[in-house]
Amino acid sequence: MIKVRLAKETDFQDIAQVYIETWRDSYAGTLPDRVLIDMKKERLVVSFSQTLQHHSEILVVAEDIKQGIVGMGSAGRNRDRRSKYLGEVYTLYVHPSHQNKGVGKTLLSHLFSELTKFNIDSSIIWVLANNPSRFFYEVMGGKITGVREGTLWGAALKEISYGWINLCETICNQTWQLHQRRDD
């Protein structure tokens, strides 16, 4: 059973581990090997701690009652103040051993719900174009809203943004779909 909740300081080691393992699994061959190899748990723990202390974003975890933290996500105000989307999902990572089991859907729904508590009723997420997991956002009702290209760690990368205009409606639809599956 998976429970999604707000992160707390004692979660940071486990969050960092999920983050690193997901990056290494998802971005091998996309990002330079040195970037993936050089990821340090300690640096991520400090970063997550600063995030929590500054209340700069919402940080949630997905916890398996037997295996501990298996996913994480973060969201907040859109970093592009000119965008019509008020919110932004900054990160959404599910450990490779727990992907395709509904954890990502639960995390995303929880992040959307948290955003609405701050009167943020629209959101985007930027995803690497060649990440096969990006189609998850289409399944979740996201519409392609933009494309950008840039260079990160010496690698040319293309990103696609997915957007949701009405988070309240999106949450209701996702909840209804989950209940329908349980009833089948």
Secondary structure as a PSIPRED ss2 file (coil, helix, strand):
# PSIPRED VFORMAT (PSIPRED V4.0)

   1 M C   1.000  0.000  0.000
   2 I E   0.000  0.000  1.000
   3 K E   0.000  0.000  1.000
   4 V E   0.000  0.000  1.000
   5 R E   0.000  0.000  1.000
   6 L E   0.000  0.000  1.000
   7 A C   1.000  0.000  0.000
   8 K C   1.000  0.000  0.000
   9 E H   0.000  1.000  0.000
  10 T H   0.000  1.000  0.000
  11 D H   0.000  1.000  0.000
  12 F H   0.000  1.000  0.000
  13 Q H   0.000  1.000  0.000
  14 D H   0.000  1.000  0.000
  15 I H   0.000  1.000  0.000
  16 A H   0.000  1.000  0.000
  17 Q H   0.000  1.000  0.000
  18 V H   0.000  1.000  0.000
  19 Y H   0.000  1.000  0.000
  20 I H   0.000  1.000  0.000
  21 E H   0.000  1.000  0.000
  22 T H   0.000  1.000  0.000
  23 W H   0.000  1.000  0.000
  24 R H   0.000  1.000  0.000
  25 D H   0.000  1.000  0.000
  26 S H   0.000  1.000  0.000
  27 Y H   0.000  1.000  0.000
  28 A E   0.000  0.000  1.000
  29 G C   1.000  0.000  0.000
  30 T C   1.000  0.000  0.000
  31 L E   0.000  0.000  1.000
  32 P C   1.000  0.000  0.000
  33 D H   0.000  1.000  0.000
  34 R H   0.000  1.000  0.000
  35 V H   0.000  1.000  0.000
  36 L H   0.000  1.000  0.000
  37 I H   0.000  1.000  0.000
  38 D C   1.000  0.000  0.000
  39 M C   1.000  0.000  0.000
  40 K C   1.000  0.000  0.000
  41 K H   0.000  1.000  0.000
  42 E H   0.000  1.000  0.000
  43 R H   0.000  1.000  0.000
  44 L H   0.000  1.000  0.000
  45 V H   0.000  1.000  0.000
  46 V H   0.000  1.000  0.000
  47 S H   0.000  1.000  0.000
  48 F H   0.000  1.000  0.000
  49 S H   0.000  1.000  0.000
  50 Q H   0.000  1.000  0.000
  51 T H   0.000  1.000  0.000
  52 L H   0.000  1.000  0.000
  53 Q H   0.000  1.000  0.000
  54 H H   0.000  1.000  0.000
  55 H C   1.000  0.000  0.000
  56 S C   1.000  0.000  0.000
  57 E C   1.000  0.000  0.000
  58 I E   0.000  0.000  1.000
  59 L E   0.000  0.000  1.000
  60 V E   0.000  0.000  1.000
  61 V E   0.000  0.000  1.000
  62 A E   0.000  0.000  1.000
  63 E E   0.000  0.000  1.000
  64 D E   0.000  0.000  1.000
  65 I C   1.000  0.000  0.000
  66 K C   1.000  0.000  0.000
  67 Q C   1.000  0.000  0.000
  68 G E   0.000  0.000  1.000
  69 I E   0.000  0.000  1.000
  70 V E   0.000  0.000  1.000
  71 G E   0.000  0.000  1.000
  72 M E   0.000  0.000  1.000
  73 G E   0.000  0.000  1.000
  74 S E   0.000  0.000  1.000
  75 A E   0.000  0.000  1.000
  76 G E   0.000  0.000  1.000
  77 R E   0.000  0.000  1.000
  78 N C   1.000  0.000  0.000
  79 R C   1.000  0.000  0.000
  80 D C   1.000  0.000  0.000
  81 R C   1.000  0.000  0.000
  82 R C   1.000  0.000  0.000
  83 S C   1.000  0.000  0.000
  84 K C   1.000  0.000  0.000
  85 Y C   1.000  0.000  0.000
  86 L C   1.000  0.000  0.000
  87 G E   0.000  0.000  1.000
  88 E E   0.000  0.000  1.000
  89 V E   0.000  0.000  1.000
  90 Y E   0.000  0.000  1.000
  91 T E   0.000  0.000  1.000
  92 L E   0.000  0.000  1.000
  93 Y E   0.000  0.000  1.000
  94 V E   0.000  0.000  1.000
  95 H C   1.000  0.000  0.000
  96 P H   0.000  1.000  0.000
  97 S H   0.000  1.000  0.000
  98 H H   0.000  1.000  0.000
  99 Q C   1.000  0.000  0.000
 100 N C   1.000  0.000  0.000
 101 K C   1.000  0.000  0.000
 102 G C   1.000  0.000  0.000
 103 V H   0.000  1.000  0.000
 104 G H   0.000  1.000  0.000
 105 K H   0.000  1.000  0.000
 106 T H   0.000  1.000  0.000
 107 L H   0.000  1.000  0.000
 108 L H   0.000  1.000  0.000
 109 S H   0.000  1.000  0.000
 110 H H   0.000  1.000  0.000
 111 L H   0.000  1.000  0.000
 112 F H   0.000  1.000  0.000
 113 S H   0.000  1.000  0.000
 114 E H   0.000  1.000  0.000
 115 L H   0.000  1.000  0.000
 116 T H   0.000  1.000  0.000
 117 K C   1.000  0.000  0.000
 118 F C   1.000  0.000  0.000
 119 N C   1.000  0.000  0.000
 120 I C   1.000  0.000  0.000
 121 D C   1.000  0.000  0.000
 122 S C   1.000  0.000  0.000
 123 S E   0.000  0.000  1.000
 124 I E   0.000  0.000  1.000
 125 I E   0.000  0.000  1.000
 126 W E   0.000  0.000  1.000
 127 V E   0.000  0.000  1.000
 128 L E   0.000  0.000  1.000
 129 A C   1.000  0.000  0.000
 130 N C   1.000  0.000  0.000
 131 N C   1.000  0.000  0.000
 132 P H   0.000  1.000  0.000
 133 S H   0.000  1.000  0.000
 134 R H   0.000  1.000  0.000
 135 F H   0.000  1.000  0.000
 136 F H   0.000  1.000  0.000
 137 Y H   0.000  1.000  0.000
 138 E H   0.000  1.000  0.000
 139 V H   0.000  1.000  0.000
 140 M C   1.000  0.000  0.000
 141 G C   1.000  0.000  0.000
 142 G C   1.000  0.000  0.000
 143 K E   0.000  0.000  1.000
 144 I E   0.000  0.000  1.000
 145 T E   0.000  0.000  1.000
 146 G E   0.000  0.000  1.000
 147 V E   0.000  0.000  1.000
 148 R E   0.000  0.000  1.000
 149 E E   0.000  0.000  1.000
 150 G E   0.000  0.000  1.000
 151 T E   0.000  0.000  1.000
 152 L E   0.000  0.000  1.000
 153 W C   1.000  0.000  0.000
 154 G C   1.000  0.000  0.000
 155 A E   0.000  0.000  1.000
 156 A E   0.000  0.000  1.000
 157 L E   0.000  0.000  1.000
 158 K E   0.000  0.000  1.000
 159 E E   0.000  0.000  1.000
 160 I E   0.000  0.000  1.000
 161 S E   0.000  0.000  1.000
 162 Y E   0.000  0.000  1.000
 163 G E   0.000  0.000  1.000
 164 W E   0.000  0.000  1.000
 165 I C   1.000  0.000  0.000
 166 N C   1.000  0.000  0.000
 167 L H   0.000  1.000  0.000
 168 C H   0.000  1.000  0.000
 169 E H   0.000  1.000  0.000
 170 T H   0.000  1.000  0.000
 171 I H   0.000  1.000  0.000
 172 C H   0.000  1.000  0.000
 173 N H   0.000  1.000  0.000
 174 Q H   0.000  1.000  0.000
 175 T H   0.000  1.000  0.000
 176 W H   0.000  1.000  0.000
 177 Q H   0.000  1.000  0.000
 178 L H   0.000  1.000  0.000
 179 H H   0.000  1.000  0.000
 180 Q H   0.000  1.000  0.000
 181 R H   0.000  1.000  0.000
 182 R H   0.000  1.000  0.000
 183 D H   0.000  1.000  0.000
 184 D C   1.000  0.000  0.000
